[in-house]
Amino acid sequence: MRTLKAIFDFYLDASIHVAVAVISMAGVTFHLLGSSSDIDLLGFIFFSVIVCYNFIKYGVEAYKYLIVSNAYHKVIQVFSFVSFVFAIYFLIQLDEEIWVATLVLGVLSALYAVPLLPRAKNLRNLGGLKIYIVAFVWAGFTVLLPVLDAKMPLNWDFAITFIQRMLLVLVLILPFEIRDMQWDDRSLRTLPQVLGTKNTKRLGMGLTLIFFLLTFLKDGIHQLETVLRLVLSVLLILVLASKKQIKSKYFVIFWVEAIPIFWFCMFWWAENYF
């Protein structure tokens, strides 16, 4: 039992779970485009997310961003280095336009954790800004890159999908913000710190409603997409409405982050059995 728990904790701590969630969102985009998933792109996204998240979680606190003293963190660091090698391997299989988009998103991700100048703040510590950076980068990796990979135009429907994805990520972040409110530095000015828990939940529900209604602004509306976005919206509202669960350890880092995985599975199941 202890071995299973250790494996499960490593799965969460090494950012494997969040990486699966991100490629699930990318998989949903491929479904919406009517295009087959590109294994090279999904592989690149998966391993790059592991590298990026582990660097943000552990690297920024390490000496010169590399030297960690904790033995458990060293294991995660080695895992991250291996993931970096795989990320580079998959990246070189992709087109140059994806390299350019990745460079822009990568710079944003780096500035999120590392300040541009020695005495400057990183984007993570700029009050109220961090969640919007995360939402933009997630939307870039899970909407822009699949669209570029599928050689689709950056048209109106792309813009709506990109905005919807940003809204979805913002809503998914809110339970983390609520859970961490008591530990976050006041200078971060997170939404729960500024608005309070109840108003943050209400904001999340409002964003969820906008996320769903934007579907009807698309030029091409598919019944399956509408139904599954409705199911996802109901699930998000139920999560935001929860009280005690939202502050429990595994509810947020496992179940909330599993929502994109569940969403992708719904698309896969509906398209294969209906």
Contacts in CASP RR format, 6 or more apart in sequence:
PFRMAT RR
TARGET T0000
AUTHOR 0000-0000-0000
METHOD contacts of the structure
MODEL  1
MRTLKAIFDFYLDASIHVAVAVISMAGVTFHLLGSSSDIDLLGFIFFSVI
VCYNFIKYGVEAYKYLIVSNAYHKVIQVFSFVSFVFAIYFLIQLDEEIWV
ATLVLGVLSALYAVPLLPRAKNLRNLGGLKIYIVAFVWAGFTVLLPVLDA
KMPLNWDFAITFIQRMLLVLVLILPFEIRDMQWDDRSLRTLPQVLGTKNT
KRLGMGLTLIFFLLTFLKDGIHQLETVLRLVLSVLLILVLASKKQIKSKY
FVIFWVEAIPIFWFCMFWWAENYF
10 16 0 8 1.000
10 75 0 8 1.000
10 76 0 8 1.000
11 17 0 8 1.000
12 253 0 8 1.000
12 254 0 8 1.000
13 72 0 8 1.000
13 76 0 8 1.000
14 50 0 8 1.000
14 54 0 8 1.000
14 76 0 8 1.000
14 79 0 8 1.000
14 80 0 8 1.000
15 49 0 8 1.000
15 50 0 8 1.000
15 53 0 8 1.000
15 54 0 8 1.000
15 57 0 8 1.000
16 50 0 8 1.000
17 253 0 8 1.000
17 254 0 8 1.000
17 257 0 8 1.000
17 258 0 8 1.000
18 49 0 8 1.000
18 53 0 8 1.000
18 257 0 8 1.000
19 45 0 8 1.000
19 46 0 8 1.000
19 47 0 8 1.000
19 49 0 8 1.000
19 50 0 8 1.000
19 53 0 8 1.000
20 46 0 8 1.000
20 261 0 8 1.000
21 257 0 8 1.000
21 258 0 8 1.000
21 259 0 8 1.000
21 260 0 8 1.000
21 261 0 8 1.000
22 45 0 8 1.000
22 46 0 8 1.000
22 49 0 8 1.000
22 138 0 8 1.000
22 141 0 8 1.000
22 142 0 8 1.000
22 260 0 8 1.000
23 42 0 8 1.000
23 43 0 8 1.000
23 45 0 8 1.000
23 46 0 8 1.000
23 49 0 8 1.000
24 260 0 8 1.000
24 261 0 8 1.000
24 263 0 8 1.000
24 264 0 8 1.000
24 265 0 8 1.000
25 138 0 8 1.000
25 142 0 8 1.000
25 165 0 8 1.000
25 168 0 8 1.000
25 260 0 8 1.000
25 263 0 8 1.000
25 264 0 8 1.000
26 37 0 8 1.000
26 41 0 8 1.000
26 42 0 8 1.000
26 45 0 8 1.000
26 141 0 8 1.000
26 142 0 8 1.000
26 145 0 8 1.000
26 146 0 8 1.000
27 37 0 8 1.000
27 42 0 8 1.000
27 142 0 8 1.000
27 146 0 8 1.000
27 264 0 8 1.000
27 267 0 8 1.000
28 142 0 8 1.000
28 260 0 8 1.000
28 263 0 8 1.000
28 264 0 8 1.000
28 267 0 8 1.000
29 142 0 8 1.000
29 143 0 8 1.000
29 146 0 8 1.000
29 147 0 8 1.000
29 161 0 8 1.000
29 165 0 8 1.000
30 36 0 8 1.000
30 37 0 8 1.000
30 38 0 8 1.000
30 146 0 8 1.000
30 150 0 8 1.000
31 264 0 8 1.000
31 267 0 8 1.000
31 268 0 8 1.000
31 271 0 8 1.000
32 161 0 8 1.000
32 222 0 8 1.000
32 225 0 8 1.000
33 146 0 8 1.000
33 147 0 8 1.000
33 150 0 8 1.000
33 152 0 8 1.000
35 146 0 8 1.000
35 150 0 8 1.000
35 152 0 8 1.000
38 94 0 8 1.000
38 146 0 8 1.000
38 149 0 8 1.000
38 150 0 8 1.000
40 90 0 8 1.000
40 93 0 8 1.000
40 94 0 8 1.000
41 90 0 8 1.000
41 94 0 8 1.000
41 98 0 8 1.000
41 145 0 8 1.000
41 146 0 8 1.000
41 149 0 8 1.000
43 86 0 8 1.000
43 87 0 8 1.000
43 90 0 8 1.000
44 87 0 8 1.000
44 90 0 8 1.000
44 91 0 8 1.000
44 93 0 8 1.000
44 94 0 8 1.000
44 102 0 8 1.000
45 141 0 8 1.000
45 142 0 8 1.000
45 145 0 8 1.000
47 83 0 8 1.000
47 84 0 8 1.000
47 86 0 8 1.000
47 87 0 8 1.000
47 90 0 8 1.000
48 83 0 8 1.000
48 87 0 8 1.000
48 91 0 8 1.000
48 102 0 8 1.000
48 141 0 8 1.000
49 141 0 8 1.000
50 79 0 8 1.000
50 80 0 8 1.000
50 83 0 8 1.000
50 87 0 8 1.000
51 80 0 8 1.000
51 83 0 8 1.000
51 84 0 8 1.000
51 87 0 8 1.000
52 106 0 8 1.000
52 109 0 8 1.000
54 76 0 8 1.000
54 77 0 8 1.000
54 79 0 8 1.000
54 80 0 8 1.000
54 83 0 8 1.000
55 65 0 8 1.000
55 80 0 8 1.000
55 113 0 8 1.000
56 109 0 8 1.000
56 112 0 8 1.000
56 113 0 8 1.000
56 124 0 8 1.000
58 68 0 8 1.000
58 73 0 8 1.000
58 76 0 8 1.000
58 77 0 8 1.000
59 65 0 8 1.000
59 66 0 8 1.000
59 68 0 8 1.000
59 77 0 8 1.000
59 113 0 8 1.000
60 113 0 8 1.000
60 114 0 8 1.000
60 122 0 8 1.000
61 68 0 8 1.000
62 68 0 8 1.000
62 73 0 8 1.000
65 114 0 8 1.000
68 74 0 8 1.000
68 77 0 8 1.000
91 98 0 8 1.000
91 99 0 8 1.000
91 102 0 8 1.000
94 149 0 8 1.000
95 148 0 8 1.000
95 149 0 8 1.000
97 148 0 8 1.000
98 145 0 8 1.000
98 148 0 8 1.000
98 149 0 8 1.000
101 140 0 8 1.000
101 144 0 8 1.000
101 145 0 8 1.000
101 148 0 8 1.000
102 145 0 8 1.000
105 137 0 8 1.000
105 140 0 8 1.000
105 141 0 8 1.000
106 137 0 8 1.000
108 123 0 8 1.000
108 133 0 8 1.000
108 136 0 8 1.000
108 137 0 8 1.000
109 137 0 8 1.000
111 122 0 8 1.000
111 123 0 8 1.000
112 122 0 8 1.000
112 123 0 8 1.000
112 124 0 8 1.000
112 130 0 8 1.000
112 133 0 8 1.000
112 134 0 8 1.000
112 137 0 8 1.000
113 122 0 8 1.000
113 124 0 8 1.000
114 122 0 8 1.000
115 121 0 8 1.000
115 122 0 8 1.000
123 129 0 8 1.000
123 130 0 8 1.000
123 133 0 8 1.000
124 130 0 8 1.000
124 133 0 8 1.000
125 185 0 8 1.000
125 187 0 8 1.000
125 188 0 8 1.000
127 187 0 8 1.000
127 188 0 8 1.000
127 189 0 8 1.000
128 188 0 8 1.000
128 189 0 8 1.000
128 190 0 8 1.000
128 191 0 8 1.000
128 194 0 8 1.000
130 188 0 8 1.000
131 170 0 8 1.000
131 173 0 8 1.000
131 177 0 8 1.000
131 190 0 8 1.000
131 191 0 8 1.000
132 170 0 8 1.000
134 169 0 8 1.000
134 173 0 8 1.000
135 165 0 8 1.000
135 166 0 8 1.000
135 167 0 8 1.000
135 169 0 8 1.000
135 170 0 8 1.000
135 173 0 8 1.000
136 166 0 8 1.000
138 165 0 8 1.000
138 166 0 8 1.000
138 169 0 8 1.000
139 162 0 8 1.000
139 163 0 8 1.000
139 165 0 8 1.000
139 166 0 8 1.000
139 169 0 8 1.000
140 162 0 8 1.000
140 165 0 8 1.000
142 165 0 8 1.000
143 158 0 8 1.000
143 161 0 8 1.000
143 162 0 8 1.000
143 165 0 8 1.000
144 162 0 8 1.000
147 154 0 8 1.000
147 158 0 8 1.000
152 158 0 8 1.000
155 219 0 8 1.000
156 218 0 8 1.000
156 219 0 8 1.000
157 218 0 8 1.000
157 219 0 8 1.000
157 220 0 8 1.000
160 214 0 8 1.000
160 215 0 8 1.000
160 217 0 8 1.000
160 218 0 8 1.000
161 218 0 8 1.000
163 214 0 8 1.000
164 211 0 8 1.000
164 214 0 8 1.000
164 215 0 8 1.000
167 207 0 8 1.000
167 208 0 8 1.000
167 210 0 8 1.000
167 211 0 8 1.000
167 214 0 8 1.000
168 211 0 8 1.000
168 232 0 8 1.000
168 236 0 8 1.000
168 260 0 8 1.000
170 204 0 8 1.000
170 207 0 8 1.000
171 204 0 8 1.000
171 207 0 8 1.000
171 208 0 8 1.000
171 211 0 8 1.000
171 236 0 8 1.000
171 240 0 8 1.000
172 236 0 8 1.000
172 256 0 8 1.000
172 257 0 8 1.000
172 259 0 8 1.000
172 260 0 8 1.000
174 191 0 8 1.000
174 192 0 8 1.000
174 200 0 8 1.000
174 201 0 8 1.000
174 203 0 8 1.000
174 204 0 8 1.000
174 240 0 8 1.000
175 239 0 8 1.000
175 240 0 8 1.000
175 246 0 8 1.000
175 251 0 8 1.000
175 252 0 8 1.000
175 256 0 8 1.000
176 252 0 8 1.000
176 256 0 8 1.000
177 184 0 8 1.000
177 190 0 8 1.000
177 191 0 8 1.000
177 192 0 8 1.000
177 200 0 8 1.000
178 192 0 8 1.000
178 197 0 8 1.000
178 200 0 8 1.000
178 201 0 8 1.000
178 246 0 8 1.000
178 247 0 8 1.000
179 246 0 8 1.000
179 247 0 8 1.000
179 252 0 8 1.000
180 190 0 8 1.000
181 190 0 8 1.000
181 192 0 8 1.000
181 193 0 8 1.000
181 196 0 8 1.000
181 197 0 8 1.000
184 190 0 8 1.000
184 193 0 8 1.000
186 193 0 8 1.000
191 200 0 8 1.000
191 203 0 8 1.000
192 200 0 8 1.000
195 203 0 8 1.000
201 240 0 8 1.000
201 241 0 8 1.000
204 236 0 8 1.000
204 240 0 8 1.000
205 237 0 8 1.000
205 240 0 8 1.000
205 241 0 8 1.000
208 233 0 8 1.000
208 236 0 8 1.000
208 237 0 8 1.000
208 240 0 8 1.000
209 233 0 8 1.000
211 229 0 8 1.000
211 233 0 8 1.000
211 236 0 8 1.000
212 229 0 8 1.000
212 230 0 8 1.000
212 233 0 8 1.000
215 221 0 8 1.000
215 225 0 8 1.000
215 226 0 8 1.000
215 229 0 8 1.000
216 226 0 8 1.000
224 267 0 8 1.000
224 270 0 8 1.000
224 271 0 8 1.000
224 274 0 8 1.000
227 270 0 8 1.000
228 263 0 8 1.000
228 266 0 8 1.000
228 267 0 8 1.000
228 270 0 8 1.000
231 266 0 8 1.000
232 259 0 8 1.000
232 263 0 8 1.000
232 266 0 8 1.000
235 259 0 8 1.000
235 262 0 8 1.000
236 259 0 8 1.000
239 246 0 8 1.000
239 255 0 8 1.000
239 256 0 8 1.000
239 259 0 8 1.000
240 246 0 8 1.000
242 251 0 8 1.000
245 251 0 8 1.000
246 252 0 8 1.000
END
